[in-house]
Amino acid sequence: MEEYINLFEKVMEKTIPKVDYIDIRAGKSNSTSILMKDGKIDEINTGMGISARIRVLNNGAWGFAYTTDLSKFDEITETALKLSNSLKGDVELSESKIIKDKIATDVKIPFEDISIEEKQEIMKAAGDSATLEKVNSTTVGYADAQTNELFLNSEGSQIEVKTSRLRMVLNATATDGQIIQFGHGSVAGVKGFELIANEDIEEFGRKIGDKAQRLLKAESAPSGKFKVISDPELTGVMIHEALGHATEADIILQNDSILKDKLNTKIASDIVNIFDDATIKDGYGYYPYDVEGTKTKPNQMVKDGELISLLSSRETASKLNMKSSGNARSSINDAPLVRMSNTFLQPGDMTFEELIEDISDGIYLKGSRGGQVDTGKGIFQFNAAEGFKIENGELSTPLRDVSLSGNILETLNNVDALGKDFKLSAGFCGKDGQIVPVGDGGPHTRINDAMVGGSN
């Protein structure tokens, strides 16, 4: 992006006298995506793209415009100026450090070193490995992207970040002629192709096919209140959806969060410590600087059960009299929103065996099949991929079609034990029509009086 710095600096120089603040983002990307169904290629997309946007702040109002044709950058600057001058608002920005930095993902095997054919072969091996006796269909999706992004602002920051991001997803469908069940798994990270090269692809596929088959024999889950163990994946989804969104400053400012006015108050049991940390390089939500040029850091939101901080952008932080947490995120063509990165529950010190040994009648929930949360009412409902009964301290009957629901604050207060294991899962989070990559996770987590839903 260095070839465009002069263009952006000239635009900024002549625009600064007309406004209170300017920032510019520009990016180049190379990407490949492949979709394979039942061992046959359904779709291949490869492409290169370039885009840039300018954001100007004047009279407390934003003007925002973007283009995929950099020869029109002067034109979109005029558009942004007209927009900001036609509005009046109350936007102010919290203080931010001036940063000059250049940073890149540590890549051992660049994506371009691996041919499309080699990528297809690995996908086929994964799908074939999942095609066990009762698995009648598989879908494998692969996507990689290299991006080179530049950020400049009128305060003097200039940041260039090169990122490589990869994800391969496998879904397997199994049937016994009467019911259909699914297995799902993914390999993802902010790395080069070494992420997949180092993976045992046959074992990866076999586990997913086995899960789909196993669920055919599972029983429908009982309904009622149980002592529940959630695995690291479901724990992460719960923390992300139930707690994470409710800590986003824009949602709090919209009066749509159960956590409004709860800063520095107890919201969970003493053993609950929750972080959002974009600096974790193994997390799919990794980024070193947010889209406003704020350097990221580990943000602890809950400490020993107390809500001690919120997630914010420079604009929302200013309204709440705090500093930005570095959680402004968006694609180049979208306005920044407050978003999570890698959100997780800190582990405890118990083994899985210790967590279940004194449970006479409970439920073990594994994996996630999505869910929903109402941050304003403080209620949630998630679907587990599978479950098992816990009887007299041991896992017994496999369960399917099982969900976990409840009140956010009650559930957090009912967390009574934490495993010493830890795992971050990779996924995507949607908000106001925008999608960003995220990580979420934690340890095996024991919850008292959890509401489990099933068809029994």
PLY file of the C-alpha trace (Angstrom):
ply
format ascii 1.0
element vertex 456
property float x
property float y
property float z
element edge 455
property int vertex1
property int vertex2
end_header
0.00 0.00 0.00
3.03 2.28 0.17
2.47 3.42 -3.42
-0.76 5.12 -2.29
0.55 6.90 0.80
1.43 10.08 -1.15
-2.11 10.22 -2.57
-3.70 9.87 0.86
-1.33 12.36 2.52
-2.08 15.02 -0.14
-5.83 14.53 0.31
-5.45 14.77 4.07
-3.28 17.89 3.86
-5.82 19.87 1.86
-8.81 18.54 3.83
-7.54 19.02 7.42
-8.31 22.81 7.50
-11.97 22.07 6.66
-12.74 19.49 9.37
-12.03 18.45 12.96
-10.69 14.97 12.20
-9.97 12.62 9.28
-9.01 8.99 9.00
-8.34 6.88 5.92
-8.31 3.10 5.49
-7.19 1.30 2.37
-6.60 -2.35 1.62
-5.51 -4.85 -1.01
-6.53 -8.50 -0.79
-5.95 -11.83 -2.53
-8.47 -14.53 -1.73
-9.54 -18.03 -2.70
-12.70 -19.87 -1.77
-13.69 -23.41 -2.77
-16.92 -25.32 -2.10
-17.02 -29.12 -2.48
-20.17 -31.24 -2.16
-19.92 -35.03 -1.92
-16.39 -35.02 -3.28
-17.15 -32.83 -6.30
-16.26 -29.18 -6.77
-19.34 -26.97 -6.68
-17.69 -23.58 -6.79
-14.25 -21.92 -6.98
-13.68 -18.19 -6.53
-10.34 -16.42 -6.64
-9.82 -12.71 -6.72
-7.81 -9.61 -6.03
-9.39 -6.48 -4.69
-8.51 -2.97 -3.63
-10.63 -0.46 -1.78
-10.31 2.70 0.29
-12.51 4.85 2.46
-12.31 8.24 4.09
-14.10 9.32 7.25
-14.31 12.98 8.23
-15.68 14.45 11.45
-17.10 17.97 11.44
-19.67 19.71 13.65
-19.97 16.49 15.64
-21.12 14.51 12.59
-19.44 11.88 10.43
-19.09 11.96 6.67
-18.14 8.56 5.23
-17.44 7.42 1.67
-15.53 4.59 0.01
-14.41 3.44 -3.43
-12.86 0.48 -5.22
-11.30 2.88 -7.77
-8.51 4.87 -6.14
-8.50 7.36 -9.02
-11.79 8.58 -7.53
-10.40 9.21 -4.05
-10.65 13.01 -4.39
-14.26 12.56 -5.46
-15.23 10.44 -2.43
-13.45 12.92 -0.16
-15.80 15.65 -1.44
-18.76 13.33 -0.83
-17.66 12.72 2.78
-17.21 16.48 3.33
-20.69 17.26 1.97
-22.23 14.60 4.21
-20.56 15.87 7.37
-21.41 19.50 6.54
-25.07 18.65 6.00
-25.40 17.17 9.47
-24.97 18.21 13.07
-24.22 15.73 15.80
-22.67 15.14 19.19
-19.77 12.90 18.19
-16.52 13.37 20.08
-13.51 11.05 20.15
-11.63 9.79 23.17
-7.89 10.47 23.24
-5.67 8.17 21.22
-1.94 7.69 20.95
-0.12 8.60 17.73
1.21 5.33 16.33
3.54 4.55 13.45
3.91 0.81 12.93
4.24 -1.93 10.35
3.27 -5.48 11.31
2.64 -8.79 9.52
1.25 -12.24 10.33
3.95 -14.87 10.82
3.43 -17.12 7.77
5.45 -20.28 7.17
3.65 -21.54 4.03
2.13 -18.74 1.88
-1.23 -19.58 0.33
0.09 -18.93 -3.18
2.65 -21.72 -2.72
-0.19 -24.27 -2.64
-2.03 -24.91 -5.92
-5.82 -24.99 -6.24
-5.49 -28.70 -7.06
-3.60 -29.42 -3.82
-6.24 -27.56 -1.81
-8.96 -29.61 -3.51
-7.14 -32.87 -2.72
-7.03 -32.01 0.99
-10.71 -31.07 0.97
-11.59 -34.36 -0.74
-9.53 -36.32 1.80
-11.45 -34.63 4.63
-14.82 -35.36 3.03
-13.91 -38.96 2.19
-12.74 -39.58 5.77
-16.09 -38.37 7.09
-18.07 -40.62 4.73
-18.69 -43.48 7.14
-21.39 -46.15 6.87
-24.44 -43.97 7.53
-23.03 -40.63 6.34
-24.81 -39.92 3.07
-23.53 -36.42 2.29
-20.59 -34.12 3.02
-19.89 -30.46 2.32
-16.39 -28.98 2.61
-15.73 -25.24 2.41
-12.28 -23.70 2.15
-11.33 -20.00 2.23
-8.03 -18.17 2.50
-7.25 -14.47 2.27
-4.17 -12.29 2.42
-4.82 -8.63 3.16
-2.54 -5.63 3.30
-4.23 -2.75 5.06
-3.16 0.84 5.66
-4.55 3.30 8.22
-3.75 7.00 8.48
-5.35 9.78 10.49
-5.03 13.54 10.88
-3.51 13.09 14.36
-0.38 11.58 12.78
-0.87 7.82 12.99
0.26 5.59 10.12
-0.20 1.84 10.51
0.27 -0.96 7.96
-0.89 -4.50 8.79
-0.50 -7.62 6.63
-2.74 -10.51 7.64
-3.22 -14.10 6.40
-6.41 -15.85 7.46
-7.57 -19.40 6.64
-10.63 -21.54 7.38
-11.76 -24.99 6.29
-15.19 -26.24 7.39
-16.63 -29.74 7.08
-20.29 -30.72 7.50
-21.41 -34.35 7.41
-25.02 -35.57 7.21
-26.02 -39.03 8.43
-29.34 -40.84 8.24
-30.80 -44.18 9.30
-33.77 -43.80 6.97
-35.94 -42.16 9.60
-34.00 -39.27 11.11
-31.15 -37.03 9.92
-28.28 -35.81 12.08
-25.27 -33.60 11.44
-21.59 -33.42 12.32
-19.63 -30.19 11.99
-16.03 -29.11 12.49
-13.50 -26.55 11.31
-9.81 -25.71 11.13
-9.17 -21.97 11.22
-6.56 -19.44 12.19
-4.60 -16.29 11.40
-1.70 -18.15 9.82
-0.47 -19.52 6.50
-1.26 -22.90 4.93
0.87 -24.59 7.60
-2.32 -24.59 9.71
-3.83 -27.26 7.45
-0.53 -28.89 6.48
0.04 -29.71 10.17
-3.48 -31.09 10.69
-4.32 -34.82 10.60
-6.98 -34.41 7.91
-8.18 -38.02 8.03
-8.74 -37.90 11.78
-10.43 -34.49 11.42
-12.91 -35.90 8.90
-13.46 -39.17 10.72
-14.39 -37.40 13.98
-17.03 -35.31 12.22
-18.54 -38.30 10.41
-18.52 -40.28 13.64
-20.37 -37.49 15.46
-23.11 -37.44 12.81
-23.50 -41.25 13.09
-23.39 -41.24 16.89
-26.28 -38.76 17.05
-28.52 -41.18 15.12
-28.46 -43.47 18.17
-28.81 -40.68 20.72
-31.95 -40.16 22.76
-34.02 -37.00 22.82
-32.94 -34.82 25.71
-35.06 -34.39 28.86
-36.41 -30.96 29.79
-36.00 -29.26 33.15
-33.40 -27.83 35.52
-30.15 -29.77 35.82
-26.58 -29.36 36.95
-24.87 -28.89 33.60
-21.30 -29.18 32.29
-20.69 -27.17 29.11
-17.64 -28.02 27.01
-15.13 -25.29 25.98
-16.93 -24.63 22.67
-20.38 -24.14 24.19
-18.85 -22.19 27.10
-17.29 -19.83 24.55
-20.57 -19.36 22.68
-22.37 -18.65 25.95
-19.76 -16.08 27.05
-19.72 -14.43 23.61
-23.48 -14.23 23.16
-24.78 -13.83 26.69
-22.07 -11.61 28.22
-19.96 -10.23 25.37
-22.66 -8.46 23.37
-24.11 -6.97 26.54
-20.73 -5.30 27.28
-20.54 -3.53 23.89
-20.70 0.20 24.58
-22.96 1.06 21.63
-25.56 -1.45 22.85
-25.33 0.02 26.36
-25.73 3.56 24.97
-28.83 2.36 23.10
-30.33 1.21 26.44
-30.44 -2.33 25.09
-28.18 -4.11 27.59
-28.94 -5.85 30.87
-25.52 -4.55 32.01
-26.36 -0.85 31.71
-25.42 0.89 34.99
-23.85 -2.33 36.31
-20.19 -1.30 35.93
-18.26 -2.05 39.16
-21.05 -4.28 40.47
-21.21 -8.04 41.01
-22.81 -9.85 38.05
-21.38 -13.38 38.37
-19.98 -15.87 40.86
-16.55 -15.21 42.40
-14.74 -17.66 40.09
-15.88 -15.96 36.88
-13.18 -13.98 35.03
-13.95 -12.97 31.45
-11.63 -11.41 28.87
-11.77 -10.08 25.33
-8.28 -10.19 23.85
-7.50 -9.32 20.21
-3.75 -9.85 20.82
-4.04 -13.68 20.99
-2.31 -14.75 17.77
-3.84 -18.23 17.86
-7.33 -16.74 18.05
-9.41 -16.28 14.91
-10.39 -12.83 16.18
-6.76 -11.62 16.28
-5.89 -8.08 15.15
-3.03 -5.85 16.43
-4.84 -2.52 15.86
-8.53 -1.83 15.51
-9.93 0.10 12.54
-9.45 3.42 14.37
-5.75 2.77 14.92
-6.09 1.88 18.61
-3.52 -0.68 19.75
-5.21 -3.77 21.14
-4.63 -5.28 24.58
-6.21 -7.91 26.83
-9.46 -6.38 28.13
-10.77 -7.98 31.30
-14.50 -7.33 31.47
-15.35 -9.43 34.53
-12.95 -9.89 37.48
-13.89 -12.26 40.32
-17.53 -11.87 39.31
-17.48 -8.07 39.08
-18.07 -6.16 35.83
-14.99 -3.92 35.61
-14.88 -2.74 31.98
-16.77 -2.47 28.69
-15.84 -2.88 25.03
-15.72 0.40 23.13
-14.65 2.50 20.15
-13.24 6.03 20.41
-16.71 7.53 19.87
-18.57 5.34 22.39
-15.70 5.58 24.91
-15.93 9.39 24.81
-19.66 9.25 25.61
-18.90 7.00 28.61
-15.85 9.01 29.80
-13.34 6.24 29.21
-10.59 5.28 26.78
-11.26 3.12 23.75
-10.76 -0.57 24.43
-9.65 -1.14 20.81
-12.86 -2.87 19.70
-13.87 -0.77 16.68
-14.13 -3.22 13.77
-15.54 -3.30 10.24
-14.67 -4.03 6.65
-13.28 -1.06 4.72
-16.62 -0.27 3.09
-18.55 -0.25 6.39
-18.66 2.21 9.28
-16.92 0.94 12.45
-18.99 -0.80 15.11
-18.03 -2.01 18.59
-17.22 -5.70 18.14
-15.67 -8.54 20.14
-12.38 -10.22 19.17
-11.34 -13.34 21.14
-13.73 -13.59 24.08
-13.28 -16.22 26.76
-13.85 -17.43 30.30
-10.60 -17.92 32.21
-9.96 -21.56 33.25
-10.02 -22.88 36.82
-8.13 -25.78 38.36
-10.36 -28.89 38.12
-10.09 -31.95 35.89
-13.13 -33.10 33.93
-13.42 -36.12 36.22
-13.50 -33.84 39.28
-16.20 -31.68 37.68
-18.60 -34.59 37.19
-17.71 -36.92 40.11
-20.37 -35.62 42.53
-23.16 -35.15 39.95
-25.82 -37.80 40.41
-28.21 -36.54 37.70
-26.89 -33.96 35.26
-26.27 -33.15 31.59
-23.00 -32.74 29.67
-23.40 -30.41 26.67
-20.90 -30.42 23.79
-20.46 -28.11 20.83
-22.75 -25.45 19.46
-25.43 -25.29 16.79
-26.16 -21.60 17.24
-28.60 -19.72 19.40
-29.96 -16.31 20.22
-29.75 -13.66 22.92
-31.82 -10.66 23.95
-29.26 -8.33 25.56
-31.96 -5.92 26.75
-34.04 -8.53 28.57
-30.95 -10.50 29.57
-32.15 -13.88 28.32
-30.52 -16.43 26.00
-31.09 -19.80 24.34
-28.36 -21.95 22.73
-28.47 -25.30 21.00
-25.75 -27.82 21.78
-24.41 -30.08 19.03
-24.79 -33.11 21.32
-25.10 -34.09 24.94
-24.74 -36.94 27.44
-26.51 -37.75 30.65
-24.34 -37.65 33.76
-25.38 -40.36 36.21
-23.61 -40.99 39.50
-20.45 -39.18 38.37
-20.15 -40.86 34.96
-21.21 -40.09 31.39
-24.00 -42.36 30.16
-26.75 -42.01 27.54
-25.96 -39.88 24.42
-28.48 -37.08 23.83
-29.52 -35.03 20.80
-31.68 -31.97 20.16
-30.66 -30.39 23.45
-30.62 -26.70 24.35
-29.51 -24.46 27.21
-31.49 -21.35 28.11
-31.83 -18.88 30.93
-31.22 -15.46 32.37
-27.69 -14.10 31.75
-27.05 -12.86 35.30
-28.61 -15.88 37.01
-26.58 -18.27 34.87
-23.30 -16.42 35.48
-24.01 -16.49 39.22
-24.69 -20.23 39.01
-21.22 -21.05 37.61
-19.77 -23.07 40.52
-16.69 -24.85 39.11
-14.25 -24.49 36.21
-12.00 -26.96 34.43
-8.29 -26.35 33.96
-8.48 -27.09 30.24
-8.90 -24.32 27.66
-9.84 -24.05 23.99
-10.64 -21.18 21.64
-13.00 -21.95 18.76
-13.19 -19.98 15.51
-16.29 -18.42 14.04
-17.98 -15.33 12.67
-20.15 -12.80 14.46
-22.90 -10.76 12.83
-24.10 -7.36 13.98
-26.12 -4.75 12.06
-25.47 -6.62 8.83
-21.68 -6.71 9.31
-19.70 -9.95 9.76
-16.30 -10.21 11.49
-14.10 -13.21 12.41
-14.01 -13.98 16.14
-12.69 -16.50 18.61
-14.54 -17.63 21.71
-13.87 -20.26 24.32
-12.97 -21.23 27.84
-12.76 -24.39 29.94
-15.30 -27.06 30.81
-17.77 -25.14 32.98
-20.17 -26.41 35.65
-23.46 -24.54 36.06
-26.08 -25.17 38.77
-29.82 -25.15 38.07
-29.44 -24.66 34.32
-32.56 -24.89 32.18
-32.16 -27.67 29.64
-34.64 -28.08 26.83
-35.37 -31.22 24.84
-38.28 -33.03 23.26
-38.86 -35.24 26.33
0 1
1 2
2 3
3 4
4 5
5 6
6 7
7 8
8 9
9 10
10 11
11 12
12 13
13 14
14 15
15 16
16 17
17 18
18 19
19 20
20 21
21 22
22 23
23 24
24 25
25 26
26 27
27 28
28 29
29 30
30 31
31 32
32 33
33 34
34 35
35 36
36 37
37 38
38 39
39 40
40 41
41 42
42 43
43 44
44 45
45 46
46 47
47 48
48 49
49 50
50 51
51 52
52 53
53 54
54 55
55 56
56 57
57 58
58 59
59 60
60 61
61 62
62 63
63 64
64 65
65 66
66 67
67 68
68 69
69 70
70 71
71 72
72 73
73 74
74 75
75 76
76 77
77 78
78 79
79 80
80 81
81 82
82 83
83 84
84 85
85 86
86 87
87 88
88 89
89 90
90 91
91 92
92 93
93 94
94 95
95 96
96 97
97 98
98 99
99 100
100 101
101 102
102 103
103 104
104 105
105 106
106 107
107 108
108 109
109 110
110 111
111 112
112 113
113 114
114 115
115 116
116 117
117 118
118 119
119 120
120 121
121 122
122 123
123 124
124 125
125 126
126 127
127 128
128 129
129 130
130 131
131 132
132 133
133 134
134 135
135 136
136 137
137 138
138 139
139 140
140 141
141 142
142 143
143 144
144 145
145 146
146 147
147 148
148 149
149 150
150 151
151 152
152 153
153 154
154 155
155 156
156 157
157 158
158 159
159 160
160 161
161 162
162 163
163 164
164 165
165 166
166 167
167 168
168 169
169 170
170 171
171 172
172 173
173 174
174 175
175 176
176 177
177 178
178 179
179 180
180 181
181 182
182 183
183 184
184 185
185 186
186 187
187 188
188 189
189 190
190 191
191 192
192 193
193 194
194 195
195 196
196 197
197 198
198 199
199 200
200 201
201 202
202 203
203 204
204 205
205 206
206 207
207 208
208 209
209 210
210 211
211 212
212 213
213 214
214 215
215 216
216 217
217 218
218 219
219 220
220 221
221 222
222 223
223 224
224 225
225 226
226 227
227 228
228 229
229 230
230 231
231 232
232 233
233 234
234 235
235 236
236 237
237 238
238 239
239 240
240 241
241 242
242 243
243 244
244 245
245 246
246 247
247 248
248 249
249 250
250 251
251 252
252 253
253 254
254 255
255 256
256 257
257 258
258 259
259 260
260 261
261 262
262 263
263 264
264 265
265 266
266 267
267 268
268 269
269 270
270 271
271 272
272 273
273 274
274 275
275 276
276 277
277 278
278 279
279 280
280 281
281 282
282 283
283 284
284 285
285 286
286 287
287 288
288 289
289 290
290 291
291 292
292 293
293 294
294 295
295 296
296 297
297 298
298 299
299 300
300 301
301 302
302 303
303 304
304 305
305 306
306 307
307 308
308 309
309 310
310 311
311 312
312 313
313 314
314 315
315 316
316 317
317 318
318 319
319 320
320 321
321 322
322 323
323 324
324 325
325 326
326 327
327 328
328 329
329 330
330 331
331 332
332 333
333 334
334 335
335 336
336 337
337 338
338 339
339 340
340 341
341 342
342 343
343 344
344 345
345 346
346 347
347 348
348 349
349 350
350 351
351 352
352 353
353 354
354 355
355 356
356 357
357 358
358 359
359 360
360 361
361 362
362 363
363 364
364 365
365 366
366 367
367 368
368 369
369 370
370 371
371 372
372 373
373 374
374 375
375 376
376 377
377 378
378 379
379 380
380 381
381 382
382 383
383 384
384 385
385 386
386 387
387 388
388 389
389 390
390 391
391 392
392 393
393 394
394 395
395 396
396 397
397 398
398 399
399 400
400 401
401 402
402 403
403 404
404 405
405 406
406 407
407 408
408 409
409 410
410 411
411 412
412 413
413 414
414 415
415 416
416 417
417 418
418 419
419 420
420 421
421 422
422 423
423 424
424 425
425 426
426 427
427 428
428 429
429 430
430 431
431 432
432 433
433 434
434 435
435 436
436 437
437 438
438 439
439 440
440 441
441 442
442 443
443 444
444 445
445 446
446 447
447 448
448 449
449 450
450 451
451 452
452 453
453 454
454 455
